[in-house]
Amino acid sequence: MLSLIPPSIACIKLIFRIGASLCLGGLILTAGSNGRAEEVPRLQVQAVKTAPVIDGKLDDDCWKNAQLADHFIQRNPVEGEPATQNTVVRVCFDEKNLYIAFRASDTEIEKLNHSVMQRDASVGADDYVFVVLDPFRRGKEGFYFRINANGALGEGKIDPRRGAPRMEWDALWDGASQIDDDGWSAEMVIPFRSLSFDPNEMNWGINFGRWMPRRQEQMRWTAASRNRGFFKLEDAGMLVGLQEVKKGLGIDVKPYFTNRYRNSKGGAGANEGYSFDPGGDVFYQITPNLTATLTFNTDFAEAEVDARRVNLTRFPLFFPEQRDFFLQGAEYFEFGGQRRSPLAFHSRTIGLSAGGKKVDVRAGGKVTGRIGKVGIGLLGVGLDSRGVLNKDQAYIGRFTYDVLKESQVGLIGSYGDPRTNGSNSLGGIDFLYKNRNWIGDNALEVYLWAMGSESDGQRGDSYGVRFDYTNTPFSFVVEFEQVDEAFRPAMGFVQRDGGVASNRMRYRFFPGQVWMQQLDVGYGASVFTSPDGDIETERFDVPSIDFETLRGDQFYIAPEFRREVLFEDFEIQEGIAIAPGDYLTKRLNFGFDTSSVRPFGFEMGFGIGEFYSGTRSRAMADAVWRASRFFRFNVGGSYNDINLDEGDFETIVASVGLRVTPNTRISWDSVVQYDNVSDEVGVNSRIRYIVKPGSDVYLVVNQGFDVEDGNFQQFSSEMVAKVGWTFRF
């Protein structure tokens, strides 16, 4: 089998010959679909003098005469068919708030899933309803508000570049739910102050949805098509009748106070002992869709900890941003459609040293939003000194301009090097072509981008193109990238330099059998070259198979053929260096994931086969027990057994987590993590009390332990109490 893997540039030609053939076949199969010319449904909303009590009971007078949105349609599992359970939505408003009421009938109420109480937690295992709002009626950006049968809330930003809402976005709003013998109901109150909209255009795009996990059923009020994402805004209905609403001055002030105790092994230090630090954020809505944010003495005590990982590659690992200040408005800084590498801007480089140590953010300012066709992202921060790092400033600007019907052109620039004392600047230009009705209602996206950087007088460039035809049943992605060895975005992220050529394809079948909901057959191939054009990595996944049952259980199998070329020693583990050479390997990856509707669920993955000069056996597992809506317990980890000519070793990563949620306003999350490479145990425990939307109390404990011969010795300890309160003007 290994002899079938081409060892040269001919491999690239083969990849794209296969890719072109499969693309053409898939396009022929999908070209017969026609665009949908459905009339846009309208929902008339009425003003009320007496606001409803937000308790989930729907017995307020305002709901009696409200127009109904009903007759929901399935998106899955049977596209276009009426929903199996009835859902009715009512909407009303007063001068300050928008009110939404859902009635979700259920003839099998004893099978209702409602295991989550925590705000912003994943509710994929639960029955929930949602509304998406598009105040500017662009069919692109908008707002998402979700509530489950327990009254657990979640909100996000709708982004055309993402399949799911950006749940890191936070808004001040509230809701409640009630369960009865015939189903459940929910009420939402969304302040107009929490939304961006044009007061001169009060006809909004709107859509509603419902998720019923035991049937894997996705229901929407309108545009219930598999090629229209479950949370997307395309072909939404219209909310009409809003008028004379008030937004105030558009100013939010959130002061916070942090009391912290630190103790580290090795004696007293600058960061040890007690400290009391005031700080705060100020938000000002400059225009209906443009917001300025100021921050000072910024504190990130409430940020989630990173999941521990062991790196078995030659390249750095990517860790996502976890801090709210940088997550808010992050979509306005995205460039070129890139998700991981190369990134022009990755905010995690700000406020963290190269070794992952915290660097205090003394002050910062940010402007994000839109003015007409122009998208704006501006950020500047001032950083304190730490160790050998001097005080520093970092700046980034990102602008986009809408062209054609759905496309945009953009620029990006940054100045500053927050992780060293050197100098760095970056500039880039990108173009996105999007056509959501390219063939029938199948969408096509094409990204082109180019960047250049200068770091301490050394210049480097990168550029790329990606074709993205992500539709149902056929989808494909083809991309090319080239990154110079000297390209260094100090406020971005590059995993590896050189060239990349890859494509991925998938065809999805819907058998309609009792035991199977869908079957995916996929193909993937990629070639990575050094900056000099030498092959470094070739990878083929042919074919991969993934199927999902009507219950939501999944199973996958993915054969993998890989070639790794080492030009120098690669120290994969301390004291074990793989010799230079050309390594051809074959592996088999497979696994399964039980449905989230089960009280006890688990995910397992396995990999067996060759690895460089020897073999590697891999296993990972994650188990969760949803004991009730008040308690959730999970345990997980990964294990690698690696046997090489140069030496043998094992890696272990393990974690244990506990969530306690007495109600929807109080949550206690604890996680313990261990890995045998650092031989350290990390403990993070966080209590959050939501006094009211926008006003929170956090209690956080972090502990670090060295593991020596089975003994635990504490090397760091931190306890934090943080109180933040929002005032609106």
C-alpha positions in Angstrom: 0.0 0.0 0.0 2.8 2.4 0.8 4.2 2.1 -2.6 1.1 3.8 -3.9 2.0 7.1 -2.1 3.8 9.3 -4.6 7.0 10.8 -3.2 7.3 14.0 -5.2 5.5 16.9 -6.8 3.6 14.3 -8.9 1.7 13.7 -5.7 0.2 17.2 -5.8 -0.9 16.7 -9.4 -2.5 13.4 -8.4 -4.4 14.9 -5.5 -6.0 17.6 -7.6 -6.8 15.3 -10.5 -8.7 13.1 -8.1 -10.1 16.1 -6.5 -11.3 17.6 -9.8 -13.0 14.4 -10.8 -14.8 14.1 -7.5 -15.8 17.8 -7.5 -17.2 17.5 -11.1 -19.1 14.4 -10.1 -20.5 16.0 -7.0 -21.5 19.2 -8.9 -23.3 17.2 -11.5 -25.2 15.4 -8.7 -26.2 18.7 -7.1 -26.7 20.8 -10.2 -30.3 19.7 -10.5 -31.5 21.5 -7.4 -33.3 24.8 -8.0 -33.2 27.9 -6.0 -36.1 28.4 -3.6 -38.4 31.3 -4.4 -40.5 31.3 -1.2 -42.5 34.2 0.0 -41.0 35.8 3.1 -43.3 35.2 6.1 -44.1 38.3 8.1 -44.8 38.5 11.8 -46.7 41.6 13.1 -45.5 42.6 16.6 -47.7 44.8 18.9 -46.7 47.3 21.5 -47.8 46.6 25.1 -48.3 48.9 28.0 -47.9 46.3 30.7 -44.8 44.1 30.3 -45.1 40.3 30.9 -43.7 38.8 34.1 -40.8 36.7 32.9 -41.6 33.4 34.7 -42.2 31.1 31.7 -46.0 30.7 32.4 -47.4 32.6 29.4 -50.5 33.7 31.4 -49.9 37.5 30.9 -52.5 39.5 29.0 -50.0 40.7 26.4 -49.8 37.2 24.9 -53.5 36.8 24.3 -53.7 38.9 21.2 -50.2 38.5 19.9 -49.8 37.1 16.3 -48.6 33.5 16.1 -45.5 32.1 14.4 -46.2 28.4 14.0 -46.2 25.5 11.5 -42.5 24.7 12.0 -40.8 22.6 9.4 -38.1 19.9 9.9 -34.5 20.6 8.7 -33.5 17.2 10.0 -34.0 14.3 10.0 -36.7 14.6 7.2 -36.0 17.8 5.3 -39.1 19.8 4.5 -41.6 17.7 6.4 -43.8 19.3 9.2 -42.4 19.1 12.7 -43.5 16.1 14.7 -44.4 18.4 17.7 -46.2 21.7 17.6 -44.3 24.9 18.4 -45.9 28.3 18.7 -44.1 31.7 19.2 -45.5 35.1 20.2 -43.7 38.4 20.2 -44.5 41.8 21.7 -42.5 44.9 22.8 -42.5 48.1 24.8 -40.2 51.1 24.5 -37.3 49.3 26.2 -37.6 45.6 25.6 -38.5 42.9 23.1 -40.5 40.0 24.6 -40.7 36.5 23.0 -42.8 33.6 24.2 -42.4 30.0 23.1 -44.9 27.2 23.6 -43.3 23.8 22.8 -45.9 21.1 22.9 -44.7 17.5 23.6 -46.8 14.4 23.6 -44.0 12.5 25.2 -43.1 14.9 28.0 -41.7 12.2 30.1 -38.9 11.9 27.5 -38.0 15.6 27.7 -34.2 16.2 28.0 -33.3 19.0 30.4 -29.9 18.3 32.1 -28.2 21.8 31.9 -28.8 24.7 34.3 -25.6 26.7 33.7 -25.6 29.9 31.6 -23.7 29.7 28.3 -23.0 25.9 28.8 -23.5 23.6 25.9 -27.1 22.3 25.6 -26.8 19.9 22.8 -28.1 17.2 25.0 -31.2 19.2 25.9 -34.5 20.3 24.3 -34.2 24.0 23.6 -35.7 26.8 21.5 -34.1 29.9 20.0 -34.6 33.1 18.1 -32.2 34.7 15.6 -32.5 38.4 14.9 -31.2 40.3 11.9 -32.0 44.0 12.6 -30.1 45.2 9.5 -31.6 42.5 7.2 -28.3 41.8 5.5 -28.7 38.0 5.9 -25.2 37.9 7.3 -24.6 39.2 10.9 -27.2 38.9 13.6 -28.0 37.8 17.1 -28.9 34.4 18.6 -30.8 33.9 21.9 -31.4 30.4 23.3 -33.2 28.9 26.3 -33.8 25.3 27.4 -36.6 23.7 29.4 -34.7 24.5 32.6 -34.4 28.2 31.8 -30.6 28.0 31.1 -29.7 30.9 28.8 -27.2 31.3 26.1 -26.5 34.0 23.5 -24.2 34.4 20.5 -23.4 36.4 17.4 -24.4 35.0 14.0 -21.4 35.1 11.7 -21.6 34.0 8.0 -18.2 32.5 8.3 -19.2 30.1 11.1 -21.7 27.3 11.1 -22.6 27.9 14.7 -23.1 31.2 16.6 -20.2 32.7 18.4 -21.2 31.9 21.9 -18.4 34.1 23.4 -20.5 37.1 22.7 -22.3 38.3 25.9 -25.5 40.4 26.2 -27.6 41.6 29.0 -31.0 39.8 28.8 -33.1 37.3 30.8 -35.5 34.4 30.5 -37.4 31.7 32.3 -39.0 28.3 31.5 -41.8 26.1 32.9 -42.5 22.4 32.3 -46.1 21.0 32.4 -47.9 17.8 31.5 -48.4 18.8 27.8 -44.9 20.3 27.0 -43.0 23.3 28.1 -42.9 27.1 27.7 -40.4 29.8 27.8 -40.2 33.6 27.9 -37.4 35.9 26.9 -36.9 39.6 27.6 -34.2 41.2 25.3 -33.4 44.9 26.0 -33.1 47.0 22.8 -30.0 48.4 24.5 -28.3 44.9 24.1 -28.8 45.0 20.3 -27.3 46.9 17.4 -29.9 48.3 15.0 -30.9 51.3 12.9 -33.8 53.2 14.6 -34.8 54.4 11.2 -35.4 50.9 9.9 -37.5 48.9 12.2 -38.5 45.9 10.0 -36.1 43.2 11.2 -35.2 39.7 9.9 -36.3 37.0 12.4 -36.4 33.3 12.6 -37.2 30.7 15.3 -36.0 27.2 15.9 -36.4 24.2 18.2 -34.1 21.2 18.9 -35.5 17.9 20.1 -32.5 15.6 20.8 -34.3 12.3 21.3 -35.5 12.5 17.7 -32.4 14.4 16.5 -35.0 16.8 15.1 -34.2 20.3 14.0 -37.2 22.5 13.4 -37.4 26.1 12.0 -40.1 28.5 11.4 -38.9 29.3 7.9 -36.0 28.3 5.5 -35.7 24.8 7.0 -33.2 23.6 4.4 -30.0 21.5 5.1 -28.2 24.1 2.9 -29.4 26.8 5.2 -27.6 26.3 8.5 -29.7 25.6 11.6 -28.7 29.0 13.1 -28.2 31.0 9.9 -30.1 34.1 8.8 -30.6 33.3 5.1 -34.2 33.5 4.0 -35.4 34.5 7.5 -38.9 35.9 8.0 -39.6 39.6 8.8 -40.7 41.2 12.1 -42.8 44.3 11.4 -44.4 46.9 13.6 -41.5 48.0 15.9 -41.6 51.7 16.6 -40.6 54.4 19.1 -38.1 52.2 21.1 -35.5 53.7 23.4 -31.9 52.8 23.7 -30.7 55.5 26.2 -27.3 57.1 25.9 -25.7 53.8 24.8 -23.2 53.8 27.6 -22.4 50.8 29.9 -20.0 51.1 32.7 -18.7 47.9 34.4 -16.3 48.5 37.4 -14.9 45.4 39.0 -12.8 44.7 42.1 -10.4 41.8 42.5 -8.9 40.5 45.7 -6.1 38.0 45.1 -3.8 35.8 47.1 -0.8 34.1 45.5 1.8 31.8 46.9 4.6 30.1 44.9 7.2 27.6 45.9 10.7 29.1 46.3 10.1 32.0 48.6 8.6 35.5 48.3 8.3 37.2 45.0 6.8 40.2 43.3 3.6 38.3 42.5 3.2 36.7 45.9 1.0 37.8 48.9 -2.3 39.7 48.9 -3.3 42.3 46.3 -6.5 44.3 45.8 -6.9 45.6 42.2 -9.8 47.8 40.9 -10.4 47.8 37.2 -13.2 48.3 34.8 -14.7 48.4 31.3 -16.6 51.2 29.6 -18.8 50.5 26.5 -20.1 53.3 24.3 -22.3 52.7 21.3 -21.0 55.3 18.9 -23.5 54.5 16.2 -26.2 51.8 16.0 -23.7 49.3 14.8 -20.3 50.6 16.1 -19.1 50.1 19.7 -16.1 51.5 21.5 -14.7 49.7 24.5 -12.2 51.0 27.1 -10.5 48.8 29.7 -8.1 49.5 32.5 -6.3 47.2 35.0 -7.9 44.4 33.0 -8.4 41.1 34.9 -9.1 37.7 33.5 -9.7 35.7 36.7 -13.0 34.2 35.3 -11.3 32.8 32.1 -11.4 29.1 31.6 -8.2 27.1 31.8 -6.7 25.5 28.8 -7.1 21.8 28.2 -3.7 20.0 28.7 -2.2 18.4 25.6 1.1 16.6 24.7 2.8 17.7 21.5 4.1 14.8 19.4 4.7 17.0 16.3 7.5 19.2 15.1 5.3 22.3 15.3 3.7 24.4 18.0 0.2 23.6 19.2 -2.6 26.1 18.8 -4.5 27.2 21.9 -7.7 29.3 21.5 -8.5 32.6 23.1 -10.4 32.2 26.4 -10.6 35.9 27.7 -13.8 37.8 27.3 -12.3 41.2 26.5 -10.6 39.8 23.4 -13.4 37.5 22.4 -16.0 40.3 22.2 -15.9 41.5 18.6 -13.3 39.0 17.5 -15.1 38.5 14.2 -14.1 41.9 13.0 -10.4 41.0 13.2 -10.6 37.7 11.2 -8.6 37.7 8.0 -8.5 35.6 4.9 -10.9 33.0 6.2 -8.0 31.5 8.2 -8.9 29.6 11.4 -5.5 28.5 12.8 -2.5 29.1 10.6 -1.3 31.4 9.4 -3.2 33.9 11.4 -2.6 37.6 10.9 -3.9 38.2 14.4 -4.3 35.9 17.4 -5.2 37.9 20.5 -3.7 35.2 22.7 -0.3 36.8 22.0 -1.4 39.8 24.1 -1.1 39.6 27.8 0.8 36.2 27.8 4.5 35.8 27.5 6.2 33.3 25.2 6.3 31.0 28.2 2.6 31.4 28.9 3.1 33.7 31.9 0.6 36.4 32.5 1.6 39.9 31.5 -0.7 42.6 33.0 -2.8 44.7 30.6 -2.6 48.2 32.0 -5.2 49.7 29.7 -6.7 49.1 26.3 -9.2 50.5 23.8 -11.2 48.8 21.0 -13.7 49.9 18.3 -15.6 47.2 16.5 -18.7 47.2 14.3 -19.9 48.5 11.0 -20.6 51.8 9.3 -22.7 51.0 6.3 -20.7 48.7 4.0 -17.5 49.2 6.1 -16.5 46.7 8.8 -14.1 48.1 11.5 -11.9 46.5 14.0 -9.4 48.6 15.9 -7.5 47.6 19.0 -4.7 49.1 21.1 -3.4 47.9 24.5 -0.7 48.9 26.9 1.2 46.1 28.6 3.1 46.1 31.9 6.7 44.8 32.2 7.4 41.2 33.4 10.8 39.6 33.8 12.9 40.5 30.8 9.9 42.0 29.0 9.7 45.8 29.0 6.5 47.8 29.1 5.0 47.8 25.6 2.1 48.7 23.4 0.4 46.7 20.6 -1.9 48.0 17.9 -4.0 46.3 15.2 -6.5 47.6 12.6 -8.8 45.7 10.3 -11.2 47.1 7.7 -13.5 45.4 5.3 -15.7 46.8 2.5 -18.8 45.0 1.1 -18.7 44.5 -2.7 -20.9 42.7 -5.2 -23.9 41.2 -3.4 -22.4 39.1 -0.7 -18.6 39.6 -1.0 -16.0 41.8 0.6 -12.5 43.1 0.3 -10.3 43.9 3.3 -7.1 45.2 4.8 -5.3 44.5 8.0 -2.3 46.0 9.8 -0.6 45.6 13.1 2.4 47.1 15.0 4.1 45.8 18.1 5.6 42.7 19.5 4.0 41.8 22.9 6.1 38.7 23.5 9.6 40.1 23.0 11.3 43.5 23.2 11.8 43.6 19.4 9.9 45.5 16.7 7.3 44.0 14.4 4.8 45.2 11.8 2.4 43.4 9.5 0.2 44.3 6.5 -2.3 42.3 4.5 -5.1 42.4 1.9 -7.8 39.8 1.4 -10.9 39.2 -0.8 -13.9 37.0 -0.1 -16.2 36.0 -2.9 -19.5 34.5 -1.7 -22.5 33.3 -3.7 -25.1 31.4 -1.6 -27.1 30.6 -4.8 -24.2 29.5 -7.0 -25.9 26.3 -8.1 -29.6 26.3 -7.0 -29.3 27.0 -3.2 -25.8 25.7 -3.0 -23.2 28.2 -1.8 -19.6 28.9 -2.9 -17.0 30.8 -1.1 -13.6 31.8 -2.5 -10.9 33.4 -0.3 -7.7 35.1 -1.5 -5.2 36.7 0.8 -1.7 38.0 1.0 0.4 39.3 4.0 3.8 40.7 4.6 5.7 41.2 7.9 8.8 43.0 9.0 10.5 41.9 12.2 13.7 43.7 13.4 14.4 44.5 9.7 13.7 41.1 8.3 10.9 40.8 5.8 8.7 37.8 4.9 5.5 37.2 2.9 2.7 34.7 2.8 -0.3 34.2 0.5 -3.1 31.8 -0.2 -6.4 30.9 -1.8 -9.2 28.6 -0.8 -12.3 27.3 -2.6 -15.1 26.3 -0.2 -18.2 24.5 -1.5 -19.7 23.3 1.8 -23.2 22.1 1.0 -25.4 19.0 1.3 -25.1 16.3 0.1 -21.8 17.2 -1.6 -19.0 19.5 -0.3 -15.4 20.1 -1.0 -12.6 22.5 0.1 -9.5 23.1 -2.0 -6.7 25.4 -0.7 -3.2 26.5 -1.4 -0.8 28.4 0.9 2.8 29.6 0.9 4.5 31.0 4.0 8.1 32.4 3.8 10.5 31.2 6.5 11.0 34.9 7.5 7.3 35.6 7.8 6.6 36.4 11.4 3.4 38.0 12.6 4.3 38.8 16.2 0.6 39.3 17.1 -0.5 36.3 15.0 0.2 32.6 14.7 2.1 30.4 12.3 2.3 26.7 12.9 4.6 25.8 10.0 6.2 27.7 7.2 6.5 26.5 3.6 3.8 25.5 1.1 0.5 23.7 1.6 -1.8 22.1 -1.1 -4.8 20.2 0.1 -8.4 19.2 -0.6 -11.2 17.6 1.4 -14.4 16.2 0.1 -17.5 14.6 1.5 -20.7 13.1 0.2 -23.6 12.7 2.7 -26.3 10.1 2.3 -29.6 10.1 4.1 -30.7 6.4 3.9 -33.9 7.0 5.8 -33.5 3.7 7.6 -34.7 3.1 11.1 -31.2 2.7 12.5 -29.3 5.3 10.4 -29.9 9.0 10.0 -26.9 9.8 7.7 -23.8 8.4 6.2 -20.8 10.5 5.3 -18.1 9.3 2.9 -15.0 11.5 2.8 -11.7 11.9 1.1 -8.8 14.1 2.1 -5.2 14.8 0.9 -2.6 17.3 1.7 1.0 18.1 0.9 3.3 20.3 3.0 6.6 21.5 1.6 9.5 23.4 3.1 10.2 27.1 2.0 12.7 25.6 -0.4 10.0 23.4 -2.0 11.1 20.1 -0.5 8.4 17.7 0.5 8.0 17.6 4.4 4.6 15.9 4.9 2.1 14.1 2.7 -1.1 12.8 4.0 -4.0 10.8 2.5 -7.3 9.9 4.2 -9.0 7.5 1.7 -11.8 6.9 2.3 -13.2 7.9 5.7 -16.6 6.8 6.7 -18.8 8.3 9.4 -22.4 7.3 10.1 -24.9 8.6 12.6 -28.0 6.8 13.9 -31.4 8.3 14.4 -30.7 8.3 18.1 -27.5 10.5 17.6 -24.8 7.8 18.1 -21.9 8.2 15.8 -19.1 5.8 14.5 -16.2 6.6 12.2 -13.3 4.8 10.5 -10.5 6.6 8.7 -7.5 4.9 7.1 -4.5 7.2 6.9 -1.4 7.1 4.8 1.4 9.5 5.7 4.9 10.4 4.6 7.1 12.5 6.9 10.6 13.7 5.7 13.0 14.8 8.4 16.0 16.9 7.4 17.5 17.0 10.9 17.1 15.2 14.2 13.6 15.6 15.8 13.6 15.3 19.6 10.1 14.0 20.1 10.7 13.3 23.8 13.5 14.3 26.2 16.4 12.0 25.3 14.7 10.5 22.3 15.6 12.0 18.9 14.3 10.6 15.6 17.0 10.4 13.0 16.7 12.3 9.6 15.0 10.2 6.9 12.0 9.5 4.7 9.3 7.8 6.7 6.3 6.2 5.0 3.6 5.0 7.4 0.0 3.7 7.3 -2.5 3.9 10.2 -6.1 3.1 11.0 -8.2 5.5 13.1 -11.6 4.6 14.4 -14.0 5.5 17.2 -17.5 6.2 18.3 -19.5 8.7 20.3 -22.7 7.9 22.0 -25.7 10.3 21.7 -25.8 13.2 24.1 -29.4 12.4 25.0 -28.2 9.5 27.2 -27.7 10.3 30.9 -24.4 8.4 30.7 -22.4 9.1 27.5 -18.9 8.4 26.3 -16.7 9.1 23.3 -13.8 6.8 22.4 -11.2 7.0 19.7 -8.4 4.7 18.7 -5.4 4.7 16.3 -3.0 1.9 15.5 -0.2 1.6 13.0 3.2 2.8 12.0 4.9 6.0 13.3 8.3 7.2 12.1 10.7 4.4 12.7 8.3 2.3 14.8 4.7 2.1 15.9 2.2 4.1 17.8 -1.0 3.0 19.6 -3.4 5.7 20.6 -6.5 5.7 22.7 -8.7 8.6 24.0 -11.8 8.5 26.0 -14.3 11.0 27.5 -17.2 9.9 29.7 -19.9 12.1 31.1 -22.6 11.3 33.7 -25.5 13.7 33.8 -26.7 12.6 37.2 -29.4 15.3 37.1 -29.8 18.9 36.1 -27.9 19.9 39.3 -24.9 17.6 38.9 -22.6 16.7 36.0 -19.5 14.6 36.3 -16.9 13.9 33.5 -13.7 12.0 33.2 -11.4 11.8 30.2 -7.9 11.4 28.9 -5.6 10.2 26.2 -2.9 7.6 26.0 -0.1 7.0 23.5 2.2 4.0 23.5 5.1 4.8 21.1 7.8 2.3 20.2 10.7 3.6 18.0 14.1 2.4 17.0 15.5 5.3 18.9 13.5 4.5 22.1 10.1 3.8 23.6 7.9 6.1 25.7 4.3 6.6 26.8 2.3 9.8 27.2 -0.7 10.2 29.5 -3.1 13.1 29.8 -6.1 12.8 32.2 -8.8 15.1 33.6 -11.7 14.9 36.0 -14.4 17.5 36.1 -17.4 18.3 38.3 -20.2 20.8 37.7 -22.8 21.7 40.4 -25.7 24.1 39.4 -28.2 24.6 42.2 -30.1 27.0 39.9 -29.6 29.0 36.7 -27.8 31.8 38.5 -25.2 29.8 40.5 -22.6 27.4 39.0 -19.6 25.7 40.4 -17.1 24.2 37.9 -14.0 22.2 39.0 -11.5 20.5 36.9 -8.3 18.5 37.7 -5.8 17.8 35.0 -2.6 15.8 34.8 0.1 14.9 32.2 3.1 12.7 32.6 5.4 14.9 30.5 5.4 17.8 32.9 4.5 15.5 35.8 2.2 18.2 37.1 -1.4 18.3 38.4 -3.4 21.4 37.9 -6.6 22.2 39.8 -9.1 24.9 38.8 -12.3 25.6 40.7 -14.6 28.4 39.8 -17.9 29.6 41.4 -20.0 32.1 39.5 -23.1 33.9 41.0 -25.1 35.9 38.5 -26.7 38.6 40.8 -28.5 40.0 37.8 -27.6 40.0 34.0 -24.3 41.8 33.7 -23.5 41.8 37.4 -21.5 38.8 38.7 -19.4 37.5 41.6 -16.6 35.0 41.0 -14.6 32.9 43.4 -11.7 31.1 41.8 -9.0 28.8 43.2 -6.0 27.6 41.2 -3.5 25.0 42.5 -0.4 23.4 41.0 1.3 20.3 42.2 4.5 18.5 41.2 4.2 14.7 41.2 7.5 13.1 42.4 7.5 9.3 43.0 3.8 9.3 43.6 4.0 12.2 46.0 2.2 15.5 45.5 4.1 18.7 46.3 2.3 22.1 45.8 4.3 24.6 43.9 1.7 27.3 43.3 -1.6 28.5 44.8 -3.9 31.3 43.8 -7.3 32.4 45.3 -9.3 35.1 43.7 -12.5 36.9 44.5 -13.9 39.2 41.8 -17.1 41.3 41.8 -18.3 43.2 38.7 -21.4 45.3 38.3 -22.9 46.9 35.2 -24.5 50.3 35.1 -26.4 51.4 32.0 -27.0 54.9 30.9 
